[in-house]
Amino acid sequence: MIRLFDLSLKLNGFPIKKAKVELDKIVHFSEEEYSLFLENKKKEIVDFHLKNNLFYSELAGNATAENWENLPILTKQNLQKPLEERLSKDYSKKNIYLNKTSGSSGTPFVFAKDKYAHALTWSSIIMRFGWFRIDFNHSFQARFYGIPLDFIGYQKERFKDFLTRRFRFPVFDLSDEILDKFLQKFKTKKFDYINGYTSSIVLFAKYLENNNIILNKVCPTLKACFVTSEMLFESDKKLLEKQFGIPIIREYGASELDLIAFENPDGEWQINSETLFVEILDENNNLVPHGTEGKIVITSLFNKAHPFIRYEIGDIGILDEKSTPKKPILKKLIGRTNDVAILPSGKKSPGLTFYYVTKSIIEDDGNVKEFIIKQTKIDAFEIEYVADAALVSEQIQKIKGAIDLYLEPNLNFTFTRKSVLERSNRGKLKQFQSNL
């Protein structure tokens, strides 16, 4: 069978073969060799950006890689300026991988990776899924995700799904009728694994529970289920294991970085130490001992197109006491939970649906700094946002159009521009909250 997945990466200019070789080398380092590799990579990436990236060298001032603790903590606010001002020398929109963050932390921005760094991201994903006998070139994925609803965006995603052997279950409407249709697909298709947003997959499991159905009895080819983008609570994990009859694997990542942590076959949440360096810091940006909670700060060791050095991702976590530099274990992730919106028609939509809606607000000019959406009544929502300039009626119409399309018509939205948004006691901005 043609290795379509690898081929599609190669055709898009991502040197996947070279990346797989390098990743394999890093994985087989001893602890000692790894520590040496890590120190060299940290120094190399900082020196590169100090020399070739004006945005980073201005931010860092006189700090150097030798005094790691003095390097600035990069925040999402720092990144809210046009991408051109943040790219390294010799990188432009022509020779990078370009994308937007989901804004699930409420602070959206456009980012870049160089092609080799992105190939390494894919190599790392391929390796980790391989722990569970999943091969992207041959395994068939049941994908619980959103999809752009405009014609071109929709066709593009569907074509990507074809190339990467995925069947997509759009998660904008998760009413029982739709979930029943999902179930029928599992009866007729030979899926190898499930991948997608936690809350949507949990809703599907609850539907199966109500109907006394065990999924791998209906679809015996299923090997594993990978949940991502939202918290998986212990009670939900037990429900998934019971209703699906397969291992449930937690994934924690960020589009601008990489897979950050991935549950290994021993049930440990293993941090990706091959392409990232993860630190847990206190309020004053000092390292905390393993076993203590703090903010997660991450350095991308290979991305030369755009600096992500000591980047504060907006999550709180705890490293396990038994972590080593080569094999750090995430003991607990605190943060990133999403509600489900219940609409007048009875339709249920995960809070992440709003990511597809708010994407229409997010322009590269960085005007909208942050936003949150609150459901105040069954048909009423408030969007609070922080921006340099107020949204104009044309933008509001565009958002309302997107809401009609993705959710349903006749919902009432009010837009309030604020100078600051309220945060949780952990400093986390919850992008969607339901007050119902």
Solvent accessible surface area in square Angstrom, and as a share of the most:
residue,aa,sasa,rsa
1,M,161,0.72
2,I,120,0.61
3,R,116,0.42
4,L,51,0.25
5,F,8,0.03
6,D,22,0.11
7,L,73,0.36
8,S,17,0.11
9,L,13,0.07
10,K,130,0.55
11,L,142,0.71
12,N,90,0.46
13,G,42,0.40
14,F,19,0.08
15,P,48,0.30
16,I,7,0.04
17,K,163,0.69
18,K,128,0.54
19,A,0,0.00
20,K,62,0.26
21,V,104,0.60
22,E,44,0.20
23,L,6,0.03
24,D,77,0.40
25,K,123,0.52
26,I,2,0.01
27,V,46,0.26
28,H,136,0.61
29,F,41,0.17
30,S,57,0.37
31,E,74,0.33
32,E,148,0.66
33,E,89,0.40
34,Y,4,0.01
35,S,45,0.29
36,L,122,0.61
37,F,26,0.11
38,L,11,0.06
39,E,96,0.43
40,N,87,0.44
41,K,26,0.11
42,K,19,0.08
43,K,94,0.40
44,E,80,0.36
45,I,4,0.02
46,V,0,0.00
47,D,37,0.19
48,F,47,0.19
49,H,0,0.00
50,L,42,0.21
51,K,163,0.69
52,N,34,0.18
53,N,2,0.01
54,L,132,0.65
55,F,18,0.07
56,Y,0,0.00
57,S,30,0.19
58,E,127,0.57
59,L,58,0.29
60,A,9,0.07
61,G,50,0.48
62,N,153,0.78
63,A,18,0.14
64,T,57,0.33
65,A,12,0.10
66,E,116,0.52
67,N,78,0.40
68,W,21,0.08
69,E,133,0.59
70,N,96,0.49
71,L,4,0.02
72,P,32,0.20
73,I,27,0.14
74,L,0,0.00
75,T,41,0.24
76,K,25,0.11
77,Q,97,0.43
78,N,47,0.24
79,L,0,0.00
80,Q,20,0.09
81,K,78,0.33
82,P,49,0.31
83,L,0,0.00
84,E,107,0.48
85,E,99,0.44
86,R,2,0.01
87,L,23,0.11
88,S,4,0.02
89,K,131,0.55
90,D,121,0.63
91,Y,52,0.20
92,S,51,0.33
93,K,99,0.42
94,K,190,0.80
95,N,65,0.33
96,I,11,0.06
97,Y,52,0.20
98,L,75,0.37
99,N,54,0.28
100,K,59,0.25
101,T,8,0.05
102,S,31,0.20
103,G,3,0.02
104,S,21,0.14
105,S,16,0.10
106,G,0,0.00
107,T,6,0.03
108,P,5,0.03
109,F,9,0.04
110,V,12,0.07
111,F,0,0.00
112,A,0,0.00
113,K,7,0.03
114,D,11,0.06
115,K,57,0.24
116,Y,44,0.17
117,A,8,0.06
118,H,15,0.07
119,A,0,0.00
120,L,1,0.01
121,T,10,0.06
122,W,58,0.20
123,S,2,0.01
124,S,0,0.00
125,I,28,0.14
126,I,35,0.18
127,M,46,0.21
128,R,0,0.00
129,F,3,0.01
130,G,39,0.37
131,W,73,0.26
132,F,28,0.12
133,R,174,0.64
134,I,4,0.02
135,D,50,0.26
136,F,15,0.06
137,N,6,0.03
138,H,68,0.30
139,S,8,0.05
140,F,39,0.16
141,Q,7,0.03
142,A,0,0.00
143,R,33,0.12
144,F,0,0.00
145,Y,39,0.15
146,G,0,0.00
147,I,1,0.00
148,P,34,0.21
149,L,55,0.28
150,D,82,0.42
151,F,150,0.63
152,I,130,0.66
153,G,15,0.15
154,Y,66,0.25
155,Q,81,0.36
156,K,140,0.59
157,E,32,0.14
158,R,71,0.26
159,F,122,0.51
160,K,99,0.42
161,D,5,0.03
162,F,135,0.56
163,L,34,0.17
164,T,18,0.11
165,R,72,0.26
166,R,32,0.12
167,F,51,0.21
168,R,7,0.03
169,F,3,0.01
170,P,44,0.27
171,V,1,0.00
172,F,11,0.05
173,D,39,0.20
174,L,1,0.01
175,S,19,0.12
176,D,83,0.43
177,E,122,0.55
178,I,46,0.23
179,L,5,0.03
180,D,56,0.29
181,K,130,0.55
182,F,13,0.05
183,L,4,0.02
184,Q,78,0.35
185,K,78,0.33
186,F,1,0.00
187,K,104,0.44
188,T,109,0.64
189,K,63,0.27
190,K,154,0.65
191,F,0,0.00
192,D,25,0.13
193,Y,2,0.01
194,I,0,0.00
195,N,12,0.06
196,G,0,0.00
197,Y,9,0.03
198,T,3,0.02
199,S,18,0.11
200,S,0,0.00
201,I,0,0.00
202,V,8,0.05
203,L,24,0.12
204,F,0,0.00
205,A,0,0.00
206,K,90,0.38
207,Y,22,0.08
208,L,0,0.00
209,E,70,0.31
210,N,122,0.62
211,N,70,0.36
212,N,139,0.71
213,I,38,0.19
214,I,59,0.30
215,L,0,0.00
216,N,42,0.22
217,K,159,0.68
218,V,35,0.20
219,C,2,0.01
220,P,107,0.68
221,T,50,0.29
222,L,10,0.05
223,K,59,0.25
224,A,1,0.01
225,C,0,0.00
226,F,0,0.00
227,V,3,0.02
228,T,9,0.05
229,S,35,0.22
230,E,19,0.09
231,M,42,0.19
232,L,27,0.13
233,F,105,0.44
234,E,114,0.51
235,S,81,0.52
236,D,28,0.15
237,K,29,0.12
238,K,126,0.53
239,L,23,0.11
240,L,0,0.00
241,E,74,0.33
242,K,120,0.51
243,Q,5,0.02
244,F,0,0.00
245,G,37,0.36
246,I,13,0.06
247,P,72,0.45
248,I,6,0.03
249,I,4,0.02
250,R,57,0.21
251,E,27,0.12
252,Y,5,0.02
253,G,18,0.17
254,A,13,0.10
255,S,57,0.36
256,E,7,0.03
257,L,4,0.02
258,D,11,0.06
259,L,9,0.04
260,I,1,0.01
261,A,1,0.00
262,F,0,0.00
263,E,9,0.04
264,N,9,0.05
265,P,88,0.55
266,D,115,0.60
267,G,42,0.40
268,E,33,0.15
269,W,19,0.07
270,Q,26,0.12
271,I,3,0.01
272,N,0,0.00
273,S,4,0.03
274,E,13,0.06
275,T,5,0.03
276,L,2,0.01
277,F,39,0.16
278,V,17,0.10
279,E,10,0.05
280,I,5,0.03
281,L,1,0.00
282,D,47,0.24
283,E,150,0.67
284,N,117,0.60
285,N,58,0.30
286,N,85,0.43
287,L,125,0.62
288,V,21,0.12
289,P,99,0.62
290,H,84,0.37
291,G,29,0.28
292,T,58,0.34
293,E,70,0.32
294,G,8,0.08
295,K,29,0.12
296,I,2,0.01
297,V,0,0.00
298,I,0,0.00
299,T,0,0.00
300,S,12,0.08
301,L,1,0.01
302,F,18,0.08
303,N,3,0.02
304,K,70,0.29
305,A,0,0.00
306,H,0,0.00
307,P,0,0.00
308,F,1,0.01
309,I,0,0.00
310,R,6,0.02
311,Y,0,0.00
312,E,43,0.19
313,I,5,0.03
314,G,33,0.32
315,D,2,0.01
316,I,25,0.13
317,G,0,0.00
318,I,24,0.12
319,L,14,0.07
320,D,21,0.11
321,E,103,0.46
322,K,122,0.52
323,S,14,0.09
324,T,54,0.31
325,P,78,0.49
326,K,46,0.20
327,K,77,0.33
328,P,16,0.10
329,I,8,0.04
330,L,5,0.02
331,K,103,0.44
332,K,114,0.48
333,L,15,0.07
334,I,25,0.13
335,G,15,0.15
336,R,42,0.15
337,T,45,0.26
338,N,34,0.18
339,D,43,0.22
340,V,41,0.23
341,A,0,0.00
342,I,76,0.39
343,L,1,0.00
344,P,67,0.42
345,S,85,0.55
346,G,45,0.44
347,K,28,0.12
348,K,69,0.29
349,S,0,0.00
350,P,0,0.00
351,G,3,0.03
352,L,8,0.04
353,T,1,0.00
354,F,1,0.00
355,Y,31,0.12
356,Y,29,0.11
357,V,0,0.00
358,T,0,0.00
359,K,60,0.25
360,S,29,0.19
361,I,9,0.05
362,I,7,0.04
363,E,83,0.37
364,D,45,0.23
365,D,95,0.49
366,G,10,0.10
367,N,26,0.13
368,V,12,0.07
369,K,50,0.21
370,E,13,0.06
371,F,0,0.00
372,I,2,0.01
373,I,0,0.00
374,K,18,0.08
375,Q,0,0.00
376,T,49,0.29
377,K,131,0.56
378,I,82,0.41
379,D,43,0.23
380,A,17,0.13
381,F,2,0.01
382,E,57,0.26
383,I,1,0.00
384,E,12,0.05
385,Y,9,0.03
386,V,25,0.14
387,A,10,0.08
388,D,101,0.52
389,A,56,0.44
390,A,50,0.38
391,L,14,0.07
392,V,84,0.48
393,S,84,0.54
394,E,134,0.60
395,Q,56,0.25
396,I,36,0.18
397,Q,114,0.51
398,K,108,0.46
399,I,1,0.01
400,K,73,0.31
401,G,40,0.38
402,A,13,0.10
403,I,3,0.01
404,D,68,0.35
405,L,102,0.51
406,Y,19,0.07
407,L,5,0.03
408,E,23,0.10
409,P,81,0.51
410,N,137,0.70
411,L,19,0.09
412,N,84,0.43
413,F,15,0.06
414,T,81,0.47
415,F,42,0.17
416,T,54,0.32
417,R,117,0.43
418,K,81,0.34
419,S,106,0.69
420,V,108,0.62
421,L,6,0.03
422,E,111,0.50
423,R,101,0.37
424,S,55,0.35
425,N,156,0.80
426,R,109,0.40
427,G,44,0.42
428,K,23,0.10
429,L,5,0.02
430,K,65,0.27
431,Q,11,0.05
432,F,1,0.00
433,Q,46,0.20
434,S,33,0.21
435,N,89,0.45
436,L,109,0.54
